[in-house]
């Protein structure tokens, strides 16, 4: 399943892309005003602001929210990480990158 995203197309010739990954509980919509501001001075750049899937976050009492992976604790980082969730998000983000490359944007012109 691909990620839903806010996309601001390049206003000029599309020669670069920025994929902006938001934080816990946010969405691409939360960063759209920043992308719109940056797009004014970067007409050749396409801005892609994907939305993390909604899922339970253990740290927040299992509350469902936009999250790239489950955060279980802040005091045991690296011991109890959601590796499967991180890998799933990585694969979805890699799909976005591949789509940009397939559309003709060189990898060195894509910023994550």
C-alpha positions as CSV (number, residue, x, y, z in Angstrom):
1,X,0.0,0.0,0.0
2,X,1.5,3.3,-1.0
3,X,1.5,6.4,1.1
4,X,-1.0,9.2,0.7
5,X,0.8,12.5,0.4
6,X,0.5,16.2,-0.1
7,X,2.2,17.0,-3.3
8,X,3.3,20.5,-4.5
9,X,4.3,20.2,-8.1
10,X,7.2,22.1,-9.4
11,X,6.1,25.5,-10.9
12,X,8.9,25.4,-13.5
13,X,10.8,22.5,-15.1
14,X,10.9,19.7,-12.5
15,X,14.6,19.0,-11.8
16,X,14.6,18.0,-8.1
17,X,12.3,16.6,-5.4
18,X,12.1,17.0,-1.7
19,X,10.4,14.3,0.4
20,X,9.7,15.6,3.9
21,X,8.9,13.1,6.6
22,X,6.9,14.5,9.5
23,X,7.0,13.6,13.2
24,X,4.8,11.6,15.5
25,X,1.1,12.5,15.4
26,X,1.5,15.0,12.5
27,X,0.8,14.7,8.8
28,X,2.0,16.1,5.5
29,X,-0.7,18.7,5.8
30,X,1.0,20.1,8.9
31,X,4.1,21.0,6.8
32,X,2.4,22.1,3.6
33,X,2.7,25.9,4.5
34,X,6.4,25.5,4.9
35,X,6.7,23.6,1.6
36,X,4.6,26.3,-0.1
37,X,6.9,29.0,1.3
38,X,10.0,27.2,0.1
39,X,8.4,26.5,-3.3
40,X,8.3,30.2,-4.0
41,X,12.0,30.4,-4.2
42,X,12.6,26.9,-5.6
43,X,10.3,26.6,-8.7
44,X,12.1,23.6,-10.1
45,X,11.4,21.5,-6.9
46,X,8.5,19.1,-6.4
47,X,7.6,18.8,-2.7
48,X,6.2,15.5,-1.5
49,X,4.9,15.4,2.1
50,X,3.7,11.8,2.9
51,X,1.3,11.0,5.7
52,X,2.4,8.2,8.1
53,X,-0.1,5.4,8.6
54,X,-2.3,5.6,11.6
55,X,-1.4,2.9,14.1
56,X,-1.3,2.3,17.9
57,X,1.6,3.9,19.6
58,X,2.6,2.0,22.8
59,X,4.3,5.1,24.3
60,X,0.9,7.0,24.1
61,X,-1.1,4.2,25.8
62,X,-1.8,2.4,22.5
63,X,-3.7,5.5,21.1
64,X,-3.9,5.3,17.3
65,X,-2.1,8.2,15.6
66,X,0.0,8.9,12.6
67,X,3.3,7.2,13.2
68,X,6.1,5.7,11.1
69,X,6.5,2.9,13.6
70,X,5.5,2.0,17.1
71,X,7.4,3.8,19.8
72,X,7.4,1.6,22.9
73,X,9.5,3.6,25.3
74,X,11.9,6.6,25.4
75,X,14.1,5.1,28.1
76,X,15.0,1.8,26.4
77,X,15.9,3.1,23.0
78,X,17.8,0.5,20.9
79,X,16.7,-2.4,23.1
80,X,13.0,-2.6,22.2
81,X,12.5,-0.9,18.8
82,X,9.8,-1.7,16.3
83,X,12.1,-3.0,13.6
84,X,9.3,-4.4,11.5
85,X,7.5,-1.0,11.6
86,X,10.6,0.9,10.7
87,X,11.3,-1.5,7.8
88,X,7.7,-1.2,6.5
89,X,8.0,2.6,6.6
90,X,11.4,2.5,4.9
91,X,10.0,0.4,2.1
92,X,7.1,2.8,1.5
93,X,9.5,5.8,1.5
94,X,11.8,3.9,-0.9
95,X,8.8,3.5,-3.2
96,X,8.4,7.3,-3.2
97,X,12.1,7.7,-4.1
98,X,11.9,5.1,-6.8
99,X,8.8,6.8,-8.3
100,X,10.8,10.1,-8.5
101,X,13.8,8.3,-10.1
102,X,11.4,6.5,-12.6
103,X,10.0,9.9,-13.6
104,X,13.4,11.1,-14.6
105,X,14.7,12.8,-11.4
106,X,18.3,11.7,-10.7
107,X,18.9,10.2,-7.3
108,X,21.3,13.0,-6.4
109,X,18.5,15.5,-7.0
110,X,16.2,14.0,-4.4
111,X,16.4,15.2,-0.8
112,X,14.9,13.2,2.1
